[in-house]
Amino acid sequence: MSFEADLLALVPRLRRFAVSLSHDRSDADDLCQAAIERALRARDQWQAGTRLDSWMYRIMRNLWIDEGRTRQRAAKTFVAEEAGAHVGFAGDRQIEANVMLSDVDRAMQALPDEQREAIALVLVEGLSYKQAAEILGVPMGTLTSRLVRGRGALIELMGEAA
């Protein structure tokens, strides 16, 4: 398969990971698009024979970290976007959005970023512990600890939702 075809096949998995990072489907779409654009521009840096998914997850995570830093700087300068979010807002879209959220999504979003990233990579995307640890830039023991704490918190949160 070609680079583009392999990348296209990864889009659903990339989008899931983007949603787990951003907490917002619109931001996730933007993040996914930015990651794909960056990959296409830097395709000569990808080494054939290595895992394209791991490379893409790392690109996406780095973009998300950069976006978080940008937002922090902007928050110090500008009024928060949310300050005007409900001006002229009918409310029905918000109700629909809340109904659409599943208990699992809410529980995942309640987790600390480190636990959510680990769970998204290992349990949702099916990466090995080693691959996930490399993507996150942490030792295997740290990843394992995050997974154990994250699973426990998910079980507790899901019990509360029932």
MIBA-115901 format. One line per 5 residues: number of its first residue (from 1); for each residue y, x, z of N, C-alpha, C. Coordinates in steps of 0.001 Angstrom, whole numbers, always signed. Example, Ala and Ser with C-alpha at 12.3 -4.5 7.8 and 13.67 -1.06 7.14 Angstrom:
2
1) -5690:+13190:+7800:-4500:+12300:+7800:-3300:+13200:+7800  -2250:+12850:+7080:-1060:+13670:+7140:+30:+12900:+7870 $
***
This chain:
162
1) -1188:+834:+0:+0:+0:+0:+1253:+879:+0  +2332:+326:-448:+3585:+1054:-479:+4276:+951:+884  +5246:+1820:+1083:+6028:+1809:+2322:+6648:+435:+2541  +7245:-119:+1498:+7915:-1420:+1613:+6936:-2528:+1966  +5759:-2513:+1349:+4755:-3545:+1627:+4254:-3431:+3064 $
6) +4020:-2208:+3522:+3589:-2009:+4910:+4673:-2476:+5878  +5912:-2187:+5556:+7029:-2596:+6398:+7144:-4120:+6431  +6998:-4747:+5293:+7063:-6205:+5210:+5958:-6850:+6046  +4780:-6266:+6038:+3666:-6804:+6828:+3949:-6722:+8326  +4798:-5806:+8740:+5131:-5634:+10166:+6200:-6595:+10673 $
11) +6890:-7281:+9788:+8046:-8095:+10184:+7737:-9085:+11314  +6640:-9853:+11276:+6396:-10784:+12396:+6257:-10068:+13747  +5580:-8920:+13746:+5420:-8167:+14995:+6753:-7581:+15442  +7544:-7089:+14494:+8857:-6544:+14832:+9761:-7625:+15407  +9682:-8803:+14839:+10525:-9906:+15320:+10143:-10293:+16748 $
16) +8834:-10343:+17028:+8392:-10654:+18404:+8927:-9624:+19387  +8848:-8356:+19014:+9339:-7309:+19899:+10850:-7422:+20067  +11548:-7739:+18998:+13006:-7897:+19064:+13382:-9043:+20004  +12649:-10146:+19957:+12922:-11273:+20860:+12676:-10850:+22309  +11629:-10067:+22536:+11352:-9638:+23908:+12437:-8699:+24438 $
21) +13067:-7952:+23568:+14143:-7058:+23991:+15452:-7804:+24211  +15764:-8713:+23300:+17107:-9288:+23275:+17277:-10583:+24045  +16203:-11287:+24328:+16274:-12583:+25022:+16883:-13676:+24162  +17200:-13401:+22922:+17917:-14362:+22091:+17413:-14237:+20656  +17020:-15348:+20073:+16433:-15309:+18728:+17438:-14853:+17668 $
26) +18685:-15234:+17817:+19703:-14808:+16855:+19929:-13298:+16945  +20069:-12786:+18177:+20207:-11339:+18357:+18953:-10618:+17865  +17794:-11238:+18074:+16538:-10634:+17635:+16508:-10508:+16113  +16980:-11537:+15421:+17031:-11464:+13955:+17936:-10330:+13503  +19095:-10209:+14147:+20025:-9127:+13804:+19404:-7764:+14083 $
31) +18738:-7658:+15223:+18103:-6397:+15606:+16989:-6033:+14630  +16198:-7004:+14259:+15114:-6774:+13310:+15671:-6312:+11963  +16704:-6973:+11499:+17322:-6595:+10222:+17886:-5176:+10295  +18549:-4854:+11380:+19130:-3512:+11525:+18040:-2447:+11544  +16938:-2740:+12215:+15835:-1775:+12292:+15214:-1553:+10913 $
36) +15042:-2623:+10174:+14467:-2491:+8830:+15423:-1723:+7914  +16712:-2031:+8013:+17693:-1300:+7210:+17658:+190:+7536  +17622:+507:+8819:+17590:+1915:+9216:+16321:+2593:+8713  +15199:+1887:+8794:+13934:+2462:+8324:+13978:+2723:+6822  +14538:+1796:+6088:+14619:+1982:+4640:+15521:+3163:+4280 $
41) +16616:+3324:+5023:+17515:+4461:+4762:+16870:+5786:+5159  +16018:+5743:+6178:+15428:+6981:+6709:+13953:+7119:+6335  +13515:+6427:+5320:+12095:+6429:+4970:+11549:+7823:+4712  +12390:+8743:+4270:+11924:+10110:+4034:+11604:+10838:+5336  +12053:+10306:+6462:+11757:+10912:+7767:+10410:+10449:+8319 $
46) +9891:+9345:+7806:+8590:+8858:+8257:+7499:+9686:+7609  +6534:+10075:+8397:+5454:+10913:+7898:+4268:+10038:+7519  +3908:+10042:+6249:+2754:+9274:+5777:+1526:+9692:+6582  +711:+8713:+6918:-475:+8975:+7724:-258:+8726:+9203  +995:+8577:+9607:+1283:+8238:+11006:+1492:+6732:+11094 $
51) +1565:+6234:+12306:+1671:+4791:+12523:+3095:+4304:+12238  +3200:+3495:+11209:+4493:+2920:+10853:+4991:+1977:+11944  +4073:+1228:+12574:+4508:+287:+13615:+5135:+1016:+14801  +4534:+2104:+15235:+5106:+2868:+16349:+6490:+3408:+15990  +6621:+3905:+14773:+7909:+4427:+14309:+8951:+3320:+14311 $
56) +8571:+2145:+13832:+9502:+1019:+13778:+9872:+510:+15177  +8897:+454:+16103:+9205:+24:+17472:+10208:+979:+18117  +10033:+2264:+17871:+10958:+3248:+18437:+12356:+3069:+17843  +12436:+2867:+16534:+13736:+2623:+15896:+14387:+1402:+16519  +13631:+316:+16657:+14182:-929:+17184:+14637:-753:+18632 $
61) +13840:-94:+19437:+14215:+116:+20845:+15488:+950:+20939  +15582:+1998:+20138:+16779:+2835:+20157:+18013:+2050:+19713  +17855:+1208:+18700:+18970:+363:+18263:+19393:-585:+19385  +18411:-1150:+20099:+18737:-2082:+21177:+19485:-1366:+22304  +19058:-166:+22632:+19749:+617:+23664:+21186:+896:+23217 $
66) +21351:+1296:+21962:+22700:+1538:+21435:+23546:+272:+21487  +22963:-861:+21133:+23682:-2134:+21169:+24108:-2473:+22597  +23223:-2229:+23564:+23567:-2484:+24960:+24750:-1645:+25418  +24765:-398:+25007:+25885:+481:+25363:+27180:-14:+24724  +27092:-442:+23471:+28273:-966:+22780:+28804:-2201:+23479 $
71) +27899:-3086:+23872:+28314:-4315:+24559:+28950:-4009:+25914  +28426:-3016:+26609:+29011:-2654:+27903:+30445:-2155:+27714  +30639:-1331:+26692:+31998:-833:+26427:+32919:-1977:+26035  +32440:-2880:+25206:+33261:-4011:+24762:+33587:-4936:+25925  +32667:-5099:+26852:+32897:-5987:+27990:+34033:-5476:+28865 $
76) +34246:-4185:+28852:+35337:-3618:+29643:+36684:-3826:+28956  +36647:-4106:+27653:+37874:-4224:+26872:+38235:-5664:+26529  +37213:-6475:+26210:+37451:-7819:+25714:+36916:-8869:+26675  +37398:-10076:+26542:+36864:-11208:+27286:+35461:-11476:+26754  +34554:-11861:+27626:+33183:-12117:+27231:+33116:-13235:+26204 $
81) +32226:-13075:+25246:+32034:-14075:+24196:+31688:-15435:+24789  +30934:-15426:+25884:+30497:-16660:+26515:+31663:-17490:+27060  +32812:-16879:+27265:+33960:-17596:+27810:+34377:-18749:+26899  +34144:-18642:+25612:+34508:-19709:+24694:+33305:-20387:+24068  +32125:-20137:+24610:+30894:-20639:+23994:+30801:-22148:+23977 $
86) +31360:-22835:+24949:+31177:-24280:+25033:+32394:-25082:+24596  +33353:-24433:+24006:+34522:-25140:+23495:+34081:-25939:+22277  +34251:-27254:+22318:+33848:-28112:+21216:+32354:-28188:+21018  +31586:-27941:+22027:+30132:-27904:+21943:+29557:-29249:+22348  +28768:-29846:+21464:+28229:-31180:+21716:+27176:-31189:+22812 $
91) +26472:-30102:+23018:+25480:-30046:+24089:+24065:-30330:+23631  +23904:-31097:+22561:+22554:-31451:+22130:+21767:-30243:+21634  +22455:-29292:+21020:+21759:-28078:+20570:+21257:-27272:+21756  +22021:-27234:+22830:+21598:-26510:+24016:+20375:-27171:+24636  +20370:-28483:+24675:+19220:-29205:+25226:+17979:-28931:+24384 $
96) +18123:-28983:+23063:+16996:-28683:+22180:+16498:-27260:+22396  +17412:-26334:+22531:+17016:-24939:+22746:+16249:-24778:+24049  +16710:-25449:+25104:+16019:-25356:+26385:+14630:-25974:+26330  +14497:-27080:+25596:+13196:-27729:+25463:+12226:-26824:+24722  +12733:-26110:+23725:+11879:-25260:+22903:+11338:-24049:+23662 $
101) +12050:-23607:+24674:+11575:-22443:+25421:+10292:-22791:+26166  +9305:-21986:+26010:+8054:-22209:+26728:+8103:-21530:+28083  +7174:-21901:+28941:+7095:-21281:+30260:+6861:-19773:+30155  +6084:-19367:+29185:+5810:-17936:+29017:+7077:-17192:+28621  +7849:-17768:+27710:+9101:-17124:+27305:+10037:-16967:+28501 $
106) +10153:-18017:+29287:+11031:-17947:+30463:+10530:-16897:+31451  +9233:-16867:+31645:+8678:-15887:+32576:+8899:-14465:+32056  +8688:-14252:+30764:+8908:-12921:+30192:+10361:-12491:+30357  +11269:-13403:+30122:+12686:-13071:+30209:+13113:-12772:+31640  +12372:-13293:+32607:+12707:-13056:+34010:+12285:-11665:+34468 $
111) +11444:-11023:+33701:+10960:-9691:+34075:+12046:-8643:+33862  +12003:-7584:+34644:+12907:-6455:+34378:+12607:-5879:+32984  +13615:-5289:+32360:+13467:-4763:+31001:+12263:-3838:+30856  +12059:-2955:+31816:+10980:-1980:+31714:+9618:-2665:+31659  +9426:-3687:+32500:+8152:-4404:+32524:+7986:-5239:+31255 $
116) +9051:-5890:+30813:+8981:-6732:+29620:+8645:-5890:+28388  +9273:-4713:+28258:+8989:-3842:+27115:+7530:-3403:+27122  +7032:-3006:+28286:+5641:-2555:+28390:+4681:-3682:+28026  +4914:-4867:+28559:+4043:-6011:+28270:+4127:-6390:+26797  +5324:-6374:+26239:+5483:-6734:+24826:+4712:-5773:+23924 $
121) +4758:-4495:+24218:+4083:-3518:+23367:+2567:-3529:+23540  +2102:-3609:+24791:+663:-3504:+25044:-37:-4857:+24906  +465:-5868:+25596:-237:-7151:+25621:+78:-8040:+24426  +1301:-8013:+23941:+1660:-8877:+22815:+1362:-8182:+21490  +1797:-6935:+21353:+1620:-6228:+20083:+288:-5501:+19981 $
126) -407:-5313:+21097:-1730:-4715:+21056:-1765:-3207:+20891  -667:-2538:+21210:-673:-1076:+21122:-1471:-494:+22277  -1971:+708:+22078:-2675:+1386:+23160:-1660:+1830:+24221  -2168:+2107:+25404:-1280:+2584:+26469:-574:+3860:+26022  -1313:+4742:+25364:-740:+6017:+24922:+405:+5784:+23936 $
131) +177:+4898:+22953:+1212:+4618:+21957:+2444:+3997:+22615  +2220:+3041:+23504:+3345:+2384:+24172:+4118:+3382:+25026  +3408:+4261:+25728:+4074:+5258:+26561:+4934:+6186:+25697  +4432:+6555:+24526:+5201:+7415:+23624:+6452:+6700:+23123  +6309:+5426:+22744:+7450:+4665:+22234:+8526:+4536:+23309 $
136) +8090:+4269:+24544:+9038:+4079:+25640:+9521:+5401:+26234  +8854:+6486:+25879:+9259:+7795:+26382:+8978:+7983:+27864  +7835:+7437:+28326:+7468:+7547:+29735:+6043:+8071:+29845  +5691:+8653:+31012:+4304:+9078:+31214:+3358:+7873:+31284  +2074:+8099:+31026:+1074:+7022:+31054:+1054:+6317:+32411 $
141) +1162:+7069:+33499:+1134:+6462:+34826:+2284:+5493:+35032  +3445:+5828:+34514:+4610:+4948:+34619:+4379:+3672:+33824  +3842:+3820:+32612:+3542:+2644:+31801:+2538:+1749:+32512  +1475:+2336:+33041:+448:+1565:+33737:+1042:+829:+34926  +1894:+1497:+35678:+2541:+869:+36823:+3412:-309:+36393 $
146) +4164:-136:+35311:+5012:-1223:+34803:+4170:-2419:+34355  +3030:-2121:+33730:+2150:-3205:+33290:+1567:-3968:+34471  +1116:-3245:+35478:+528:-3897:+36657:+1571:-4775:+37342  +2760:-4229:+37564:+3822:-5020:+38210:+4240:-6192:+37332  +4349:-5965:+36026:+4745:-7017:+35106:+3727:-8143:+35040 $
151) +2448:-7794:+34977:+1393:-8822:+34957:+1427:-9644:+36236  +1570:-8957:+37360:+1631:-9664:+38645:+2811:-10612:+38702  +3952:-10142:+38228:+5147:-10991:+38247:+4974:-12183:+37297  +4359:-11952:+36142:+4117:-13054:+35204:+3206:-14118:+35822  +2142:-13656:+36463:+1220:-14595:+37107:+1953:-15415:+38153 $
156) +2772:-14749:+38932:+3550:-15456:+39975:+4530:-16433:+39347  +5258:-15998:+38337:+6241:-16878:+37689:+5562:-18053:+36987  +4433:-17813:+36373:+3722:-18897:+35704:+3176:-19897:+36716  +2789:-19405:+37891:+2331:-20315:+38948:+3451:-21209:+39418  +4672:-20676:+39488:+5833:-21456:+39896:+6200:-22489:+38847 $
161) +5923:-22171:+37574:+6295:-23088:+36491:+5328:-24261:+36399  +4132:-24092:+36940:+3116:-25161:+36834:+3407:-26309:+37774 $
***
